[in-house]
Amino acid sequence: MAHELTPETPAHESGRAAGAKDTREPIEQPPIEQRRNGLYPEISDELAQSMRSGWADTELHGLEPIAQAAHTERRRAALSARFPGERLVIPAGNLRTRSNDTEYAFRAGTEYAYLTGDQSHDGVLVLEPTADGHTATVHLRPRSNRENGEFWLDGQGELWVGRRHSLAEAARLLGIPAEDVRELPGRLREATGPVRVVRGHDAGIESALTDKVTAERDEELRVFLSEARLVKDEFEIAELRKACDATARGFEDVVRVLDRAEATSERYVEGTFFLRARVEGNDVGYGSICAAGPHATTLHWVRNDGPVRPGELLLLDAGVETTELYTADVTRTLPVNGRFSAVQRRIYDAVYEAQEAGIAAVRPGALFRDFHDAAQRVLATRLVEWGLLDGLDVEKVLELGLQRRWTLHGTGHMLGMDVHDCAAARRASYVAGTLEPGMCLTVEPGLYFQADDLTVPEEYRGIGVRIEDDILVTEDGNRNLSAALPRRADEVETWMARLRG
């Protein structure tokens, strides 16, 4: 990686970056320590003058609004109606240091991206109250200044990290007036009247509002924005379909190279799926779980550094996140050699039957917990039949929750821009709520027999099975958005044999 001539902390992470205007001298020499070790040469006046001029005008004209502009406008209108007379501040977030002078890949805060369609780091959406609602403005980093050297001397200058949209371009694309974010903290400090901010994304913006906000009021804003995403609009549903389709292709990619994964490790599986996610989307929507053999019994196995062995199962839980930040969340449990053993199939078939019961319970008007209860009943029944809960009937097992030793987790969650979407929603609106058309959720029962569990037959130990699909609630029932991937055991075997030739 090349060295910037004078790297600088990103805007909101330095004291200056709290948003104050840039008051530096026109050209800033590299720190003396860097000049001494030879990494950075002296900057001559002639070089500085050369870098100021000779650049073509690259302003983009004739830009059309982004595809979801009408949807983001409607979302902002709903937010405005909920909090009349209050200033609302929704930040995108800042770059975070990974190591020394490198940063993690940036992912905009969900609330900000949901309301703007923008994904720029340091961006802030502000809704200013008016007599009849709010005026929305998005505050962004403008094009790099070439006169004062920011373009090539700043670590986030466009010469180093690439061109960003001008404020005028951003306004046309997003359908929102755009202003310089560096001036925003000062304005917020001087502002009067009630204010709410989405916390946890931008320390500089929060600092500017220290004496103006309360945790309780800010939490009400976060809860509203979480509940607003419970029912997806047409744009969101199309994105979730896209994510599921790309995810299905990623699973096919993995099956095709399982023989190579056997020669390396679970990381080959992880890398194979990641390639599909980066080619067809923004990223993976969460850390892929590529759990082979007994690792499949660990719910969040993301180390992905274990062997992939014939005769064992591979539990692959992965999802492509689209370029608009909507993610799939799909799990398949696959026999590494392409064929289930008798014991593996017995456990797999029980999970499949439980998932079928869960999916059948997803429909408008049903309670959110209905699909979980339906799946758990099937699994409890099988555990009793297998003699793992001696002397107890299914009703007693469910009353005491004894099946949870092996089922472990809830059977699903809302899905959208976050893999566990709408997490801040009130219990009455979500877990204890009722399903509506447009909601999208996962149905993902599982059975997990730990390698050291002496309460189960030895042949069960070290086997973990989960099957997960992304289910859209429709007017007349549901639609499986990830149905392109087979689920029934015999269909899985046929599918794998075809892909492996």
Secondary structure, 3 states (H helix, E strand, C coil): CCCCCCCCCCHHHCCHHHCCCCCCCCCCCCCHHHHHCCCCCCCCHHHHHHHHCCCCCCCCCCCCCCCCHHHHHHHHHHHHHHCCCCEEEEECCCCCEEECCEECCCCCCHHHHHHHCCCCCCCEEEEEEECCEEEEEEEECCCCCCCCCHHHHCCCCHHHHCCCCCHHHHHHHHCCCEEEHHHHHHHHHHCCCCEEECCCCCHHHHHHCCCCCCHHHHHHHHHHHHHHCCCCCHHHHHHHHHHHHHHHHHHHHHHHCHHHHHHCCHHHHHHHHHHHHHHHCCEECCCCEEEEHHHHHCCCCCCCCCCCCCCCEEEEEECEECCCCCECCEEEEEECCCCCCHHHHHHHHHHHHHHHHHHHCCCCCCECCHHHHHHHHHHHHHHHHCCCCCCCCHHHHHHHCCCHHHHCCCCCCECCCCCCCCCCCCHHHCCCCECCCCCEEEECCEEEECCCCCCCCHHHCCEEEECEEEEEEECCEEEECCCCCCCCHHHHHHHHHHHHC
